[in-house]
Amino acid sequence: MSSSKPTALEVKSYPVWDKPTRLFHWINVILVLALILVGGIMMYRTELGITELTGKIGLKTLHVWIGYAFAINLIIRLVWGFVGNKYARFSHMFPNANSKNELMTYKSELAAGKNPQYLGHNPKGKFAVLGIMLLLVTIMVTGLLRAGTDIYYPPLGSAVQSYLADTNVDPASLKPYDATGVNTEKADALKPLKGLAGEVHVYAVYLLLLLILLHVFAVVYTEVKRQPGIISAMFSGKKIIQGQPKDE
């Protein structure tokens, strides 16, 4: 009588995340944390003893300059999502027409005790990536809008100054949080848009923070329980896969 042992699955290293994708990821992490820190100080500046207008403008200016770096990094990533390698492209990272079936298959395999391996994001991860990217774009757009309406910074600052300047007033002479030379009616007309942009900006950040926490939890859980090496892959660019990857 002979017994046969199950064949061990081959373990192989695959190059997945290219350097631009990895750089974006970590630069984005640093910039988002910096923006949240400065934004939090801005929200509680009175409690922190920052009551002078110069302090308020200084914090806003710092927030905007970090925001520019955030926007440039994000725009580069958006471009790279169309020209990067296979796993960097949005066509591979985002949900598609087959994503519902892929998600159901993924769930059924997990329920059956299997351990499906993915080079890119698994079907659940694709939805998370799409949500995070949409929030990042929303934060960028609303942030640039508030930079233009609050302290007259590019790309909209000059246009806002020209719109708000009263008759025979040089638009460039308008100063942040100073009503001198400002047309009151136009300022009142701009307030609803400015307020909406501010609310969307803040709540998008709150939702982003929630998704980031869920993302970190999911990554750590997957690293420990499902697919070791996905964290180190964001540094090395290489994933260690046991068996045949589902998305090769």
Secondary structure, 3 states (H helix, E strand, C coil): CCCCCCCCCCEEEEECCCHHHHHHHHHHHHHHHHHHHHHHHHHCCCCCCCCCHHHHHHHHHHHHHHHHHHHHHHHHHHHHHHHCCCCCCHHHHCCCCCHHHHHHHHHHHHHCCCCCCCCCCCHHHHHHHHHHHHHHHHHHHHHHHHHHHHCCCCCCHHHHHHHHECCCCCHHHCCCCCCCCECHHHHHHHHHHHHHHHHHHHHHHHHHHHHHHHHHHHHHHHHHHHCCCHHHHHHHCEEEEECCCCCC
